[in-house]
Amino acid sequence: MKQINRDRPIRVKLVGLLLVPLFSLIALWAVTAGVTLGDSMRMRTYNTLWSTLRQPADVLISEIQRERLASAKLLGGMRGASRSDLGSQRLKTDAARENLRRLATSDASRAATTDAMRSQVDEMLDRVEHLDDLRAEIDAGLSARLRAIETYNSVSDAIYRMHYSLALIDDIPIYQQSRVVISLGYARELLCREEAIAAAAQGAGELTDEERKLFTQLVGNRRFLIDQALPELDPALRQLHVNLITTPIYQRLRFQEEKIINARHITPAFERNWEVTADTVAESFDRAQAQSGSVLSAQAAPIADKIMLRAVLAGLGGLLAVGISILISLRFGGRLARELAGLREAALDLANVRLPRLVERLRSGEEVDVDAEAPFILSRAAPTTEIQDVGRAISSVQKTALEAAIGQARLQRGVNKVFVNLARRSQTLLHRQRTQLDGMQRRTTDPDSLEDLFRLDHLTTRMRRHAEGLIILSGAAPGRGWRKPVPLHDVVRGAAAEVEDYARVTVFPMGEHALEGAAVADVIHLVAELIENATTFSPPRTTVNVRGELVANGFAVEIEDRGLGLPAERLAELNEMLTDPPEFDLADSDRMGLFVVGRLARRRGIRVTLLPSAYGGTTAVVLVPRTQVVVDESQLTPEEFLAKLEAEQ
């Protein structure tokens, strides 16, 4: 090992010396980059907390508010309150609760939360589970209306406590503004609690003393919360909420609150007016909250830009500094190596040429002027003091060698050896998958294996549709296409085959009419999305019936389920969205299928309408324009045939 170390060239040792400051510089760069990376990771953590906790928790709060109001109406004996409405709302609450539980316990959520945050999250999840006990008491008639409301309130409070613990951002002003906006969101929660108490009392006709006391506290707390929060907001955020509390509807709310506090009885008419007023103000709160969120996001954007700029500067600056350091190190190392090489050349000349010649001269008896024949060895390429000193030392050795002549041959060899030693130192995959599955199906005869392959093929088809959905949402067209018309019955059957519960779908005969090839892919996708919605939102043992017939304006396809149906307001909202689809909102990803339907319908001029069905569920009517339908004239009635001729003329 020692011999190996001695045989290393001087360049290696010089590089070893230069690596120490170089590594120090790299370590300093790593620390600076680590700090910047930490800021970037905190921004990523904030996005994770939003998607896994804040957003699903907001959805759950809204569903709990609706369930609390429905429970209060039922417990108070309010006219029109029914257990079926309450049961439907509980299902929605359960869905939101399960979604929150799934996201809150995910690995991403756990990795993004601190111990303090996780404590609040665990407390919130535990409190949400108390809903089942409360529901059992309500169903058994064991819970008083006020106690039920307060239990719901405790669940909401736990969610809001979690909200406050997640209000994290490095910029202190934006952090303060976000907490104030959350407080104003809590003011909306207090208003919903007022609404629940009033609804519970309407059946009895009056408030109990405890209910009146709690109602009064809620009113006072909400007003105090708003009065305290507004001065702390920036002018832009403050004006959004000032515009809310200065409206006539908000003043009517304050007047009705005072009337409820002071009134002995609550009439049904007054309760209806109060509920309309409270709902309107709550919606205004929602709009103000959404606008406030947009303002805060706009204010936070420069912070993210600053972090990215800092990351770029730290990365480029550190890289530049390291690069310069390496260049300087290489330059100095090369300079020292050249100096040593020059010194070596001079020494070699002495050892290999001059000294042997001088020795021969000395051996021949020639007198030699030592001072003249052995001058100091000074390399012109070696301005370094230490190397010059080495040259002088060698010169002394030279002089001594001349003086000792042949008797110093051993020393000469040793010096030569020293001289020598000084010189040695980074949608095609699915298509390929389906092609392979088709080949495997053709080669397989085992029924069980075929069933598994068919199931895989069906899953691949569904995956392809979902991928097409994303393509469609981005504004592009799917890759599938047909050149020739395809029978509409086959189009609808193909759509049903792309649904998970295709066995529940019954497709009735539709005649021999066909669909233009260019529209086949879009219509298959559109009908498949509607059939999947029908199977998803209907009991698992019911069937979904699909019928189609030629009508005056085109070809109509009816998709009828036997689910719970939708309220008229909700149907109107969805029909408007299908008629004029808005820009896709991510926060609305649970309705992605309907967004796809709307986009396809608009592209092909198809009209999609949702209607109540005779079985209590929903019927989706898809009207394909006549221009895209290839009509089988043999199936037309005389009246239809004449109408077709007139239209062509």
C-alpha positions as CSV (number, residue, x, y, z in Angstrom):
1,M,0.0,0.0,0.0
2,K,2.8,2.4,0.8
3,Q,4.5,1.8,-2.5
4,I,1.2,2.6,-4.3
5,N,0.9,5.9,-2.5
6,R,4.5,6.8,-3.4
7,D,4.0,6.1,-7.1
8,R,1.1,8.5,-7.5
9,P,2.0,11.4,-9.8
10,I,2.1,14.9,-8.4
11,R,-0.9,16.0,-10.4
12,V,-3.1,13.5,-8.4
13,K,-1.9,14.9,-5.2
14,L,-2.4,18.5,-6.3
15,V,-6.0,17.6,-7.3
16,G,-6.5,16.0,-3.9
17,L,-5.4,19.3,-2.2
18,L,-7.7,21.3,-4.5
19,L,-10.7,19.0,-3.9
20,V,-10.9,20.2,-0.2
21,P,-12.1,23.8,-1.0
22,L,-14.0,22.6,-4.0
23,F,-16.0,20.2,-1.8
24,S,-16.6,23.0,0.7
25,L,-18.0,25.1,-2.1
26,I,-20.2,22.3,-3.3
27,A,-21.4,21.7,0.3
28,L,-22.3,25.4,0.6
29,W,-24.1,25.3,-2.7
30,A,-26.0,22.2,-1.6
31,V,-27.1,24.0,1.6
32,T,-28.3,27.0,-0.3
33,A,-30.1,24.8,-2.9
34,G,-31.6,22.7,0.0
35,V,-33.1,25.8,1.6
36,T,-34.6,26.8,-1.8
37,L,-35.8,23.2,-2.4
38,G,-37.4,23.3,1.1
39,D,-39.4,26.4,0.1
40,S,-40.5,24.6,-3.1
41,M,-41.5,21.5,-1.1
42,R,-43.5,23.7,1.2
43,M,-45.5,25.0,-1.7
44,R,-46.0,21.5,-2.9
45,T,-47.1,20.5,0.6
46,Y,-49.6,23.3,0.6
47,N,-51.1,22.0,-2.6
48,T,-51.3,18.5,-1.1
49,L,-53.0,19.8,2.0
50,W,-55.5,21.6,-0.2
51,S,-56.4,18.6,-2.3
52,T,-56.4,15.9,0.5
53,L,-57.9,17.9,3.4
54,R,-59.1,21.4,2.8
55,Q,-61.2,20.8,-0.3
56,P,-62.9,17.5,0.7
57,A,-63.5,18.9,4.2
58,D,-65.3,21.9,2.7
59,V,-67.5,19.5,0.7
60,L,-68.2,17.5,4.0
61,I,-69.1,20.8,5.8
62,S,-71.7,21.7,3.2
63,E,-73.2,18.2,3.4
64,I,-73.3,18.2,7.2
65,Q,-75.0,21.6,7.1
66,R,-77.7,20.2,4.8
67,E,-78.1,17.1,7.0
68,R,-78.3,19.2,10.1
69,L,-81.1,21.3,8.6
70,A,-83.0,18.2,7.4
71,S,-82.7,16.6,10.8
72,A,-83.8,19.7,12.6
73,K,-86.9,20.0,10.4
74,L,-87.8,16.3,11.1
75,L,-87.2,16.6,14.8
76,G,-89.2,19.8,15.0
77,G,-92.1,18.3,13.1
78,M,-91.9,20.8,10.3
79,R,-94.5,20.4,7.7
80,G,-93.0,18.8,4.5
81,A,-90.0,17.2,6.4
82,S,-89.6,13.5,5.5
83,R,-87.3,10.7,6.5
84,S,-86.7,9.9,2.8
85,D,-85.2,13.3,2.2
86,L,-83.1,12.9,5.4
87,G,-82.0,9.5,4.2
88,S,-80.9,10.8,0.8
89,Q,-78.9,13.6,2.4
90,R,-77.3,11.1,4.8
91,L,-76.0,9.1,1.8
92,K,-74.5,12.3,0.4
93,T,-72.9,13.1,3.7
94,D,-71.5,9.5,4.0
95,A,-70.0,9.8,0.5
96,A,-68.3,13.1,1.4
97,R,-67.2,11.6,4.7
98,E,-65.7,8.5,3.1
99,N,-63.9,10.6,0.5
100,L,-62.4,12.8,3.2
101,R,-61.4,9.8,5.3
102,R,-59.7,8.2,2.3
103,L,-57.8,11.3,1.3
104,A,-56.9,12.3,4.9
105,T,-55.4,8.9,5.6
106,S,-53.5,8.6,2.4
107,D,-49.7,8.5,2.3
108,A,-49.6,11.9,0.6
109,S,-51.7,13.5,3.3
110,R,-49.7,11.9,6.1
111,A,-46.4,13.0,4.6
112,A,-47.6,16.6,4.2
113,T,-48.9,17.1,7.8
114,T,-46.9,17.9,10.9
115,D,-47.6,16.2,14.2
116,A,-49.8,19.2,15.3
117,M,-51.7,19.1,12.0
118,R,-52.1,15.3,12.2
119,S,-53.5,15.6,15.8
120,Q,-56.2,18.0,14.5
121,V,-56.9,15.7,11.5
122,D,-57.3,12.6,13.7
123,E,-59.6,14.5,16.1
124,M,-61.7,15.7,13.2
125,L,-61.9,12.1,11.8
126,D,-62.9,10.8,15.2
127,R,-65.6,13.5,15.6
128,V,-67.0,12.8,12.2
129,E,-67.6,9.2,13.2
130,H,-70.0,10.4,15.9
131,L,-72.6,11.1,13.2
132,D,-73.6,7.4,13.2
133,D,-74.5,7.5,16.9
134,L,-76.4,10.7,16.5
135,R,-78.4,9.3,13.6
136,A,-79.3,6.2,15.6
137,E,-80.6,8.4,18.4
138,I,-82.6,10.5,15.9
139,D,-84.1,7.5,14.3
140,A,-85.0,6.0,17.7
141,G,-86.6,9.2,18.9
142,L,-84.0,9.5,21.7
143,S,-82.4,12.8,20.7
144,A,-83.9,16.2,21.4
145,R,-83.7,18.7,18.6
146,L,-81.3,21.1,20.3
147,R,-79.0,18.3,21.4
148,A,-78.9,16.9,17.8
149,I,-78.1,20.4,16.4
150,E,-75.3,20.9,19.0
151,T,-73.8,17.5,18.1
152,Y,-73.7,18.4,14.4
153,N,-72.1,21.7,15.5
154,S,-69.3,19.9,17.3
155,V,-68.5,18.0,14.2
156,S,-68.3,21.2,12.1
157,D,-66.2,22.8,14.8
158,A,-63.7,20.0,14.6
159,I,-63.4,20.5,10.9
160,Y,-62.9,24.2,11.2
161,R,-60.2,23.6,13.9
162,M,-58.4,21.5,11.4
163,H,-58.8,24.3,8.8
164,Y,-57.1,26.7,11.0
165,S,-54.2,24.4,11.6
166,L,-53.7,24.1,7.8
167,A,-53.5,27.8,7.2
168,L,-49.8,27.8,6.4
169,I,-47.8,30.0,4.1
170,D,-44.5,31.7,4.6
171,D,-45.7,35.2,3.7
172,I,-47.1,36.5,7.0
173,P,-49.6,39.1,5.6
174,I,-51.1,36.4,3.3
175,Y,-51.2,34.0,6.1
176,Q,-53.1,36.4,8.3
177,Q,-55.5,37.2,5.5
178,S,-56.2,33.5,4.8
179,R,-57.0,32.9,8.5
180,V,-59.4,35.9,8.5
181,V,-61.1,34.5,5.4
182,I,-61.5,31.2,7.1
183,S,-63.1,33.0,10.1
184,L,-65.6,34.6,7.7
185,G,-66.3,31.2,6.3
186,Y,-67.1,30.1,9.9
187,A,-69.5,33.1,10.1
188,R,-71.5,31.3,7.3
189,E,-71.5,28.2,9.4
190,L,-73.0,30.1,12.3
191,L,-75.7,31.4,10.0
192,C,-76.5,27.8,9.0
193,R,-76.8,26.9,12.7
194,E,-79.3,29.7,13.2
195,E,-81.3,28.4,10.3
196,A,-81.4,24.9,11.8
197,I,-82.6,26.1,15.2
198,A,-85.3,28.2,13.6
199,A,-86.4,25.2,11.4
200,A,-86.5,22.9,14.4
201,A,-88.6,25.4,16.4
202,Q,-91.1,26.1,13.6
203,G,-92.9,22.7,14.1
204,A,-93.5,23.6,17.7
205,G,-94.3,27.1,16.9
206,E,-91.9,28.7,19.3
207,L,-88.3,28.5,20.6
208,T,-87.5,27.0,23.9
209,D,-85.5,29.1,26.4
210,E,-82.3,27.1,25.6
211,E,-82.9,27.4,21.9
212,R,-83.5,31.2,22.2
213,K,-80.4,31.6,24.2
214,L,-78.3,29.6,21.7
215,F,-79.9,31.4,18.7
216,T,-79.0,34.7,20.4
217,Q,-75.4,33.6,21.0
218,L,-75.1,32.5,17.4
219,V,-76.4,35.8,16.1
220,G,-74.1,37.8,18.3
221,N,-71.0,35.6,17.6
222,R,-71.6,35.9,13.8
223,R,-71.9,39.7,13.9
224,F,-68.9,40.0,16.2
225,L,-66.9,37.7,14.0
226,I,-67.7,39.8,10.9
227,D,-67.1,43.1,12.7
228,Q,-63.7,41.9,14.0
229,A,-62.6,40.4,10.7
230,L,-63.4,43.2,8.3
231,P,-60.9,45.7,9.6
232,E,-58.1,43.1,9.3
233,L,-58.7,42.4,5.6
234,D,-57.0,44.1,2.8
235,P,-59.1,46.7,1.0
236,A,-59.9,44.4,-1.9
237,L,-61.0,41.5,0.3
238,R,-62.8,43.9,2.7
239,Q,-64.9,45.4,-0.1
240,L,-66.1,42.0,-1.1
241,H,-67.7,41.4,2.3
242,V,-68.7,45.0,2.8
243,N,-70.7,44.7,-0.4
244,L,-72.4,41.6,1.2
245,I,-73.4,43.1,4.6
246,T,-74.6,46.4,3.1
247,T,-77.2,44.7,0.8
248,P,-80.9,45.0,1.6
249,I,-81.2,41.2,1.9
250,Y,-78.5,41.2,4.6
251,Q,-80.4,44.0,6.5
252,R,-83.6,41.9,6.1
253,L,-81.7,39.0,7.7
254,R,-80.7,41.1,10.7
255,F,-84.3,42.3,11.1
256,Q,-85.6,38.7,10.9
257,E,-83.0,37.5,13.4
258,E,-84.2,40.2,15.9
259,K,-87.8,39.2,15.3
260,I,-87.0,35.5,16.0
261,I,-85.2,36.4,19.2
262,N,-88.1,38.6,20.5
263,A,-91.1,36.7,19.0
264,R,-93.1,34.2,21.1
265,H,-94.2,32.2,18.1
266,I,-92.8,31.3,14.7
267,T,-95.3,31.0,11.9
268,P,-94.8,28.7,8.9
269,A,-95.0,31.7,6.6
270,F,-92.3,33.6,8.6
271,E,-90.1,30.5,8.7
272,R,-90.3,30.1,4.9
273,N,-89.4,33.8,4.4
274,W,-86.6,33.4,6.9
275,E,-85.2,30.3,5.2
276,V,-85.2,32.0,1.8
277,T,-83.4,35.0,3.3
278,A,-80.8,32.9,5.1
279,D,-80.2,30.7,2.1
280,T,-79.7,33.8,-0.1
281,V,-77.2,35.3,2.4
282,A,-75.4,32.0,2.7
283,E,-75.0,31.9,-1.1
284,S,-73.6,35.4,-1.0
285,F,-71.1,34.3,1.6
286,D,-70.1,31.4,-0.7
287,R,-69.5,33.8,-3.6
288,A,-67.5,36.2,-1.4
289,Q,-65.4,33.2,-0.1
290,A,-64.7,32.0,-3.6
291,Q,-63.7,35.5,-4.8
292,S,-61.6,35.9,-1.7
293,G,-59.8,32.7,-2.5
294,S,-59.1,33.9,-6.0
295,V,-57.7,37.2,-4.6
296,L,-55.5,35.3,-2.1
297,S,-54.3,33.0,-4.9
298,A,-53.3,36.0,-7.0
299,Q,-51.5,37.5,-4.0
300,A,-49.7,34.2,-3.4
301,A,-48.6,33.8,-7.0
302,P,-45.6,36.2,-6.7
303,I,-44.4,34.2,-3.7
304,A,-44.3,31.1,-5.8
305,D,-42.6,33.1,-8.6
306,K,-40.0,34.4,-6.1
307,I,-39.3,30.8,-4.9
308,M,-38.9,29.6,-8.4
309,L,-36.6,32.6,-9.2
310,R,-34.6,31.9,-6.1
311,A,-34.3,28.3,-7.1
312,V,-33.1,29.1,-10.6
313,L,-30.6,31.7,-9.3
314,A,-29.3,29.4,-6.6
315,G,-29.0,26.5,-9.1
316,L,-27.3,28.6,-11.9
317,G,-25.2,30.7,-9.5
318,G,-24.0,27.6,-7.6
319,L,-23.3,25.8,-10.8
320,L,-21.4,28.8,-12.2
321,A,-19.4,29.1,-9.0
322,V,-18.5,25.4,-9.0
323,G,-17.6,25.6,-12.7
324,I,-15.3,28.6,-12.1
325,S,-13.7,26.9,-9.1
326,I,-13.0,23.8,-11.2
327,L,-11.5,25.9,-14.0
328,I,-9.3,27.8,-11.5
329,S,-8.3,24.6,-9.8
330,L,-7.4,23.0,-13.1
331,R,-5.5,26.0,-14.1
332,F,-3.4,26.2,-11.0
333,G,-2.9,22.5,-10.9
334,G,-1.8,22.5,-14.5
335,R,0.6,25.4,-13.8
336,L,2.2,23.6,-10.9
337,A,2.5,20.5,-13.0
338,R,4.1,22.4,-15.8
339,E,6.6,24.0,-13.4
340,L,7.5,20.6,-12.1
341,A,7.7,19.3,-15.6
342,G,10.2,22.1,-16.4
343,L,12.2,21.3,-13.4
344,R,12.1,17.7,-14.3
345,E,13.4,18.4,-17.8
346,A,16.3,20.5,-16.4
347,A,17.1,17.8,-13.9
348,L,16.9,15.1,-16.5
349,D,19.2,17.1,-18.8
350,L,21.7,17.3,-15.9
351,A,21.4,13.6,-15.1
352,N,21.3,12.2,-18.6
353,V,23.5,14.5,-20.5
354,R,25.6,16.9,-18.6
355,L,26.6,14.8,-15.6
356,P,27.7,11.7,-17.6
357,R,29.7,14.0,-19.9
358,L,31.3,15.7,-17.0
359,V,32.0,12.4,-15.3
360,E,33.7,11.2,-18.4
361,R,35.7,14.4,-18.6
362,L,36.6,14.0,-15.0
363,R,37.5,10.4,-15.6
364,S,39.7,11.5,-18.4
365,G,41.5,13.8,-16.1
366,E,40.2,16.9,-17.6
367,E,39.9,19.7,-15.3
368,V,36.5,21.0,-14.9
369,D,35.4,24.3,-13.5
370,V,32.6,23.2,-11.2
371,D,31.1,26.7,-11.0
372,A,31.1,27.0,-14.8
373,E,29.9,23.5,-15.6
374,A,27.4,23.2,-12.8
375,P,25.3,26.4,-12.7
376,F,22.1,26.6,-10.6
377,I,19.2,24.9,-12.2
378,L,16.4,27.5,-12.4
379,S,13.4,26.7,-14.6
380,R,12.1,29.8,-16.5
381,A,8.6,28.3,-16.4
382,A,8.7,27.9,-12.6
383,P,8.1,31.2,-10.8
384,T,6.8,29.4,-7.7
385,T,9.2,30.0,-4.8
386,E,9.0,26.4,-3.5
387,I,9.8,25.0,-6.9
388,Q,12.7,27.4,-7.4
389,D,13.9,26.3,-4.0
390,V,13.8,22.7,-5.2
391,G,15.8,23.8,-8.3
392,R,18.4,25.4,-6.1
393,A,18.6,22.2,-4.0
394,I,19.1,20.2,-7.1
395,S,21.8,22.5,-8.1
396,S,23.5,21.9,-4.8
397,V,23.3,18.2,-5.5
398,Q,24.7,18.8,-8.9
399,K,27.6,20.6,-7.5
400,T,28.2,18.0,-4.9
401,A,27.9,15.3,-7.7
402,L,30.5,17.1,-9.7
403,E,32.8,17.3,-6.7
404,A,32.2,13.7,-5.8
405,A,32.4,12.5,-9.4
406,I,32.1,8.8,-10.0
407,G,32.1,8.2,-6.2
408,Q,28.7,9.8,-6.1
409,A,27.1,7.5,-8.8
410,R,24.8,6.0,-6.2
411,L,23.7,9.4,-5.2
412,Q,23.2,10.2,-8.8
413,R,21.0,7.2,-9.4
414,G,19.0,8.2,-6.3
415,V,18.6,11.7,-7.5
416,N,17.5,10.5,-10.9
417,K,15.0,8.3,-9.3
418,V,13.6,11.2,-7.3
419,F,13.4,13.2,-10.6
420,V,11.4,10.4,-12.2
421,N,9.2,9.9,-9.2
422,L,8.4,13.6,-9.3
423,A,7.1,13.1,-12.8
424,R,4.5,10.2,-12.0
425,R,1.3,11.3,-10.3
426,S,-35.5,9.5,-19.5
427,Q,-53.0,6.0,-25.8
428,T,-50.3,3.7,-28.0
429,L,-49.7,1.3,-25.2
430,L,-53.4,0.5,-24.6
431,H,-54.0,-0.2,-28.3
432,R,-51.1,-2.6,-28.3
433,Q,-52.4,-4.2,-25.1
434,R,-55.8,-4.7,-26.7
435,T,-54.3,-6.1,-29.8
436,Q,-52.3,-8.6,-27.7
437,L,-55.5,-9.5,-25.8
438,D,-57.4,-10.1,-29.0
439,G,-54.6,-12.5,-30.1
440,M,-54.7,-14.3,-26.8
441,Q,-58.5,-14.6,-27.0
442,R,-58.2,-16.2,-30.4
443,R,-55.6,-18.6,-29.2
444,T,-57.3,-19.6,-25.9
445,T,-59.9,-22.3,-25.7
446,D,-60.2,-22.6,-21.9
447,P,-63.5,-21.0,-20.8
448,D,-62.1,-19.7,-17.5
449,S,-59.1,-18.1,-19.2
450,L,-61.4,-16.7,-21.9
451,E,-63.6,-15.1,-19.3
452,D,-60.5,-13.5,-17.6
453,L,-59.3,-12.3,-21.0
454,F,-62.7,-10.8,-21.9
455,R,-62.7,-9.1,-18.5
456,L,-59.3,-7.6,-19.2
457,D,-60.4,-6.6,-22.7
458,H,-63.4,-4.9,-21.1
459,L,-61.2,-3.1,-18.6
460,T,-58.9,-2.0,-21.5
461,T,-61.9,-0.6,-23.4
462,R,-63.0,1.3,-20.3
463,M,-59.5,2.7,-19.8
464,R,-59.5,3.8,-23.4
465,R,-62.7,5.7,-22.9
466,H,-61.4,7.4,-19.8
467,A,-58.3,8.4,-21.7
468,E,-60.5,9.7,-24.5
469,G,-62.4,11.7,-21.9
470,L,-59.3,13.5,-20.9
471,I,-58.4,14.1,-24.6
472,I,-61.9,15.5,-25.2
473,L,-61.7,17.8,-22.2
474,S,-58.5,19.2,-23.6
475,G,-60.3,20.2,-26.8
476,A,-58.9,17.4,-29.1
477,A,-60.7,14.7,-30.9
478,P,-60.4,11.0,-30.0
479,G,-58.3,8.8,-32.2
480,R,-61.1,6.3,-33.1
481,G,-63.0,6.8,-36.4
482,W,-65.3,5.1,-38.9
483,R,-65.5,5.9,-42.6
484,K,-68.8,4.1,-43.3
485,P,-72.2,4.5,-41.5
486,V,-72.7,2.2,-38.6
487,P,-76.2,0.9,-37.5
488,L,-77.4,2.9,-34.6
489,H,-78.3,-0.3,-32.7
490,D,-74.7,-1.3,-33.0
491,V,-73.5,2.1,-31.8
492,V,-75.7,1.9,-28.7
493,R,-74.7,-1.6,-28.0
494,G,-71.0,-0.6,-28.3
495,A,-71.6,2.2,-25.8
496,A,-73.2,-0.2,-23.4
497,A,-70.2,-2.6,-23.7
498,E,-67.9,0.1,-22.4
499,V,-69.7,0.3,-19.1
500,E,-68.7,-1.6,-16.0
501,D,-72.2,-3.0,-15.2
502,Y,-73.0,-3.7,-18.9
503,A,-74.9,-6.8,-17.8
504,R,-77.6,-4.5,-16.2
505,V,-78.1,-2.7,-19.5
506,T,-81.0,-3.7,-21.8
507,V,-80.8,-2.3,-25.3
508,F,-84.1,-2.6,-27.3
509,P,-84.2,-2.9,-31.1
510,M,-83.9,0.4,-32.9
511,G,-84.5,-0.4,-36.6
512,E,-82.0,-0.4,-39.4
513,H,-81.2,3.3,-39.3
514,A,-77.5,4.1,-39.2
515,L,-75.1,6.9,-38.0
516,E,-72.6,8.7,-40.1
517,G,-69.2,7.3,-39.6
518,A,-67.6,10.6,-38.6
519,A,-69.9,10.8,-35.6
520,V,-69.7,7.2,-34.4
521,A,-66.9,7.6,-31.9
522,D,-68.3,10.7,-30.3
523,V,-71.8,9.2,-30.0
524,I,-70.5,5.9,-28.5
525,H,-68.5,7.9,-25.9
526,L,-71.5,10.2,-25.1
527,V,-74.0,7.4,-24.7
528,A,-71.5,5.3,-22.7
529,E,-71.0,8.1,-20.2
530,L,-74.8,8.5,-19.7
531,I,-75.3,4.8,-19.3
532,E,-72.5,4.6,-16.8
533,N,-74.2,7.4,-14.8
534,A,-77.4,5.5,-14.9
535,T,-75.9,2.3,-13.6
536,T,-73.9,4.2,-11.0
537,F,-76.8,6.2,-9.5
538,S,-79.4,3.4,-9.5
539,P,-79.8,0.3,-7.2
540,P,-77.4,-2.5,-8.3
541,R,-80.3,-5.0,-9.0
542,T,-82.2,-2.8,-11.3
543,T,-81.9,-2.6,-15.0
544,V,-81.1,0.4,-17.2
545,N,-83.3,0.4,-20.4
546,V,-82.0,2.0,-23.6
547,R,-84.5,2.6,-26.4
548,G,-84.1,4.5,-29.7
549,E,-86.4,5.6,-32.5
550,L,-86.5,7.9,-35.5
551,V,-88.3,11.2,-34.7
552,A,-89.0,14.4,-36.7
553,N,-85.8,16.1,-35.9
554,G,-83.4,13.2,-35.8
555,F,-82.9,10.0,-33.9
556,A,-83.7,9.9,-30.2
557,V,-82.0,7.6,-27.7
558,E,-83.6,7.3,-24.3
559,I,-81.6,6.0,-21.3
560,E,-83.8,5.2,-18.3
561,D,-82.7,4.2,-14.8
562,R,-84.7,3.4,-11.7
563,G,-82.7,5.3,-9.2
564,L,-83.6,8.0,-6.7
565,G,-84.0,10.7,-9.2
566,L,-83.0,14.3,-9.0
567,P,-84.8,17.5,-7.7
568,A,-86.2,19.8,-10.4
569,E,-83.6,22.5,-9.6
570,R,-80.8,20.0,-10.0
571,L,-82.1,18.7,-13.3
572,A,-82.4,22.3,-14.6
573,E,-78.8,23.0,-13.5
574,L,-77.5,19.8,-15.2
575,N,-79.5,20.4,-18.4
576,E,-78.1,23.9,-18.6
577,M,-74.6,22.5,-18.2
578,L,-75.2,20.0,-21.0
579,T,-76.7,22.6,-23.3
580,D,-73.9,25.1,-22.7
581,P,-71.0,23.3,-21.1
582,P,-68.6,25.6,-19.1
583,E,-64.9,25.3,-18.8
584,F,-63.9,22.2,-17.0
585,D,-63.2,22.9,-13.3
586,L,-61.0,20.6,-11.5
587,A,-62.8,21.0,-8.3
588,D,-65.7,19.5,-10.1
589,S,-63.9,16.3,-11.2
590,D,-66.7,14.1,-9.8
591,R,-68.9,15.4,-12.7
592,M,-66.2,14.8,-15.3
593,G,-68.5,12.4,-17.3
594,L,-71.2,15.1,-17.7
595,F,-68.6,17.6,-18.8
596,V,-67.5,15.1,-21.5
597,V,-71.1,14.6,-22.6
598,G,-71.6,18.4,-22.8
599,R,-68.4,18.8,-24.9
600,L,-69.3,15.9,-27.3
601,A,-72.9,17.1,-27.6
602,R,-71.8,20.6,-28.5
603,R,-69.3,19.3,-31.0
604,R,-71.8,17.1,-32.9
605,G,-74.9,19.4,-32.5
606,I,-76.5,16.7,-30.3
607,R,-79.1,17.8,-27.7
608,V,-79.0,15.9,-24.4
609,T,-81.9,16.4,-21.9
610,L,-82.3,14.9,-18.4
611,L,-86.0,14.3,-17.4
612,P,-87.7,12.5,-14.5
613,S,-88.6,9.0,-15.3
614,A,-91.9,7.2,-14.6
615,Y,-90.1,4.9,-12.1
616,G,-88.8,7.8,-10.0
617,G,-85.4,7.8,-11.5
618,T,-83.9,9.8,-14.4
619,T,-84.3,9.5,-18.2
620,A,-81.6,10.9,-20.4
621,V,-82.8,11.8,-23.9
622,V,-80.1,12.0,-26.6
623,L,-81.3,13.6,-29.9
624,V,-78.9,13.0,-32.8
625,P,-79.5,15.5,-35.6
626,R,-81.2,14.2,-38.8
627,T,-78.2,15.3,-40.8
628,Q,-76.0,12.7,-39.1
629,V,-78.5,9.8,-39.4
630,V,-78.7,7.5,-42.5
631,V,-82.4,6.7,-42.6
632,D,-83.7,3.3,-43.6
633,E,-86.6,4.5,-45.9
634,S,-88.3,1.1,-45.8
635,Q,-89.2,1.8,-42.2
636,L,-90.7,5.2,-42.8
637,T,-94.4,5.8,-42.5
638,P,-96.1,7.5,-45.5
639,E,-96.3,10.7,-43.6
640,E,-92.6,10.6,-42.7
641,F,-91.6,9.7,-46.2
642,L,-93.6,12.7,-47.6
643,A,-92.0,15.0,-45.0
644,K,-88.5,13.7,-46.0
645,L,-89.2,14.5,-49.7
646,E,-90.4,18.0,-48.8
647,A,-87.3,18.6,-46.7
648,E,-85.1,17.5,-49.6
649,Q,-86.9,19.8,-52.0
